[in-house]
Amino acid sequence: MKRMVLFQVSILTTLLITSARASENNSILQTGSPETPTLQKQPDAATWKAWHKVLADELFHRIKDILVNIGPPETDREFYCKVHWRINPDGRVILLKIDGPQSHLFRDVVRAAVDSMKTSTNLKFPEGSTKPYVQKISEVKFWWNPSTGAYDLFEPENKAERTNE
């Protein structure tokens, strides 16, 4: 009797496992496996380079606009910095570090410019990207020219510091 009960339990367990597997396979056939990678084309190096340049240029011009609105500097005539920042695919912009200016005013200008990047329409990663974030280093340099009464601008350097996949 005991053997008969164990045999029946074993058969029922096998039937339940087989039924569950069949149901799972049927579900996968209908909806596709969640582990099946999508076959979207990843962006190439040229696409990423263009994306980085657009963002570096935009940050450069936002810093310039803030400096122009402030007017001539009281002491420092030259402004150079490296901005280390991170962009997430959902559009979050995070300032990681500022190398360069000792002036609190210029540091505040950079913070304000990076903060204003949150409204940029250029933050969207290139189509097909699966990166969780991109870290950038953007270099900018301005020099106040008293003879023209304006900031002379030097083209920004554009470097991708590190990208994770």
C-alpha positions as CSV (number, residue, x, y, z in Angstrom):
1,M,0.0,0.0,0.0
2,K,2.8,2.4,0.9
3,R,4.5,1.6,-2.4
4,M,1.4,2.3,-4.3
5,V,0.9,5.7,-2.7
6,L,4.6,6.6,-3.4
7,F,4.2,5.5,-7.0
8,Q,1.0,7.6,-7.4
9,V,2.7,10.6,-5.9
10,S,5.7,10.1,-8.2
11,I,3.4,9.9,-11.3
12,L,1.5,13.0,-10.2
13,T,4.7,15.0,-9.7
14,T,6.0,13.9,-13.1
15,L,2.7,15.0,-14.7
16,L,2.7,18.3,-12.9
17,I,6.3,19.0,-14.0
18,T,5.6,18.0,-17.6
19,S,2.5,20.1,-17.7
20,A,4.4,23.1,-16.3
21,R,7.1,22.7,-18.9
22,A,4.6,22.4,-21.7
23,S,2.8,25.6,-20.5
24,E,6.1,27.4,-20.3
25,N,7.2,26.4,-23.8
26,N,3.8,27.4,-25.2
27,S,4.1,30.8,-23.5
28,I,7.6,31.3,-24.9
29,L,6.4,30.4,-28.4
30,Q,3.6,33.0,-28.1
31,T,5.5,35.8,-26.5
32,G,9.2,35.1,-27.2
33,S,11.7,34.4,-24.5
34,P,12.6,37.3,-22.3
35,E,16.2,36.1,-22.5
36,T,16.3,36.3,-26.3
37,P,18.4,39.4,-27.2
38,T,17.0,41.9,-29.5
39,L,18.8,42.2,-32.7
40,Q,19.0,46.0,-32.9
41,K,22.1,47.4,-34.5
42,Q,24.4,48.9,-32.0
43,P,25.6,52.5,-32.8
44,D,29.1,52.6,-34.4
45,A,32.0,54.7,-33.2
46,A,31.3,57.6,-35.6
47,T,27.7,57.9,-34.3
48,W,29.0,58.0,-30.7
49,K,31.7,60.5,-31.6
50,A,29.1,62.8,-33.2
51,W,26.8,62.4,-30.1
52,H,29.7,63.3,-27.8
53,K,30.6,66.3,-29.9
54,V,27.1,67.7,-29.9
55,L,26.9,67.4,-26.1
56,A,30.3,69.0,-25.6
57,D,29.5,71.9,-27.9
58,E,26.2,72.4,-26.1
59,L,27.8,72.5,-22.7
60,F,30.5,74.8,-24.0
61,H,27.8,77.3,-25.3
62,R,25.8,77.1,-22.2
63,I,28.9,78.0,-20.1
64,K,29.7,80.9,-22.6
65,D,26.1,82.2,-22.3
66,I,26.3,82.3,-18.6
67,L,29.7,84.1,-18.6
68,V,28.5,86.6,-21.1
69,N,25.4,87.4,-18.9
70,I,27.7,87.9,-15.9
71,G,29.9,90.3,-17.8
72,P,33.6,91.0,-17.4
73,P,35.5,89.2,-14.6
74,E,36.7,91.2,-11.7
75,T,40.0,89.3,-11.3
76,D,40.5,86.1,-13.3
77,R,40.7,86.8,-17.0
78,E,41.3,83.2,-18.1
79,F,38.9,80.4,-17.5
80,Y,39.8,76.8,-18.2
81,C,38.3,73.6,-16.8
82,K,37.6,69.9,-17.4
83,V,34.1,68.9,-16.6
84,H,33.6,65.3,-15.6
85,W,29.9,64.4,-16.0
86,R,27.7,61.5,-16.5
87,I,24.6,61.0,-18.7
88,N,22.0,58.3,-18.1
89,P,19.7,57.0,-20.9
90,D,16.7,58.5,-19.1
91,G,18.2,62.0,-19.5
92,R,19.6,62.4,-16.0
93,V,22.8,64.5,-16.0
94,I,25.2,64.2,-13.0
95,L,28.2,66.5,-12.4
96,L,31.0,64.3,-11.1
97,K,33.9,66.7,-10.8
98,I,35.3,70.0,-12.0
99,D,39.1,70.2,-12.6
100,G,40.6,73.6,-13.2
101,P,39.2,76.8,-11.9
102,Q,39.9,77.9,-8.4
103,S,37.4,80.7,-8.6
104,H,34.1,79.9,-6.9
105,L,32.3,82.0,-9.5
106,F,33.6,79.9,-12.4
107,R,32.8,76.7,-10.5
108,D,29.2,78.0,-10.0
109,V,29.0,78.8,-13.7
110,V,30.0,75.2,-14.6
111,R,27.5,73.8,-12.1
112,A,24.7,75.9,-13.5
113,A,25.6,75.0,-17.1
114,V,25.6,71.3,-16.3
115,D,22.4,71.6,-14.4
116,S,20.8,73.4,-17.4
117,M,21.8,70.5,-19.6
118,K,18.9,68.5,-18.0
119,T,16.6,70.3,-20.5
120,S,18.7,69.4,-23.5
121,T,17.0,67.5,-26.3
122,N,20.4,66.0,-27.3
123,L,20.8,63.8,-24.3
124,K,19.0,60.8,-25.9
125,F,21.5,58.0,-26.6
126,P,22.0,57.0,-30.2
127,E,19.4,54.5,-31.5
128,G,20.2,50.9,-30.4
129,S,22.4,51.8,-27.5
130,T,22.2,49.4,-24.5
131,K,24.7,51.4,-22.3
132,P,23.5,52.1,-18.7
133,Y,25.4,55.4,-18.7
134,V,28.1,57.4,-20.4
135,Q,30.8,59.4,-18.5
136,K,32.3,62.3,-20.3
137,I,35.1,64.8,-19.9
138,S,34.5,68.1,-21.6
139,E,37.3,70.7,-21.7
140,V,36.5,74.4,-22.1
141,K,38.7,77.5,-22.2
142,F,37.7,81.2,-22.3
143,W,39.8,84.3,-22.1
144,W,38.4,87.7,-21.3
145,N,39.8,90.1,-23.9
146,P,39.6,93.7,-22.5
147,S,40.2,95.3,-25.9
148,T,37.1,93.7,-27.4
149,G,35.1,93.6,-24.1
150,A,34.2,90.0,-24.8
151,Y,35.2,86.4,-24.0
152,D,37.4,84.9,-26.7
153,L,36.4,81.3,-27.0
154,F,38.6,78.4,-27.8
155,E,37.0,75.3,-29.3
156,P,36.2,72.7,-26.7
157,E,38.0,69.4,-26.5
158,N,35.7,66.4,-26.6
159,K,36.6,63.2,-24.9
160,A,34.6,60.2,-23.8
161,E,36.1,59.1,-20.5
162,R,34.5,55.8,-20.0
163,T,31.4,54.0,-21.2
164,N,29.9,50.9,-19.7
165,E,27.9,48.2,-21.4
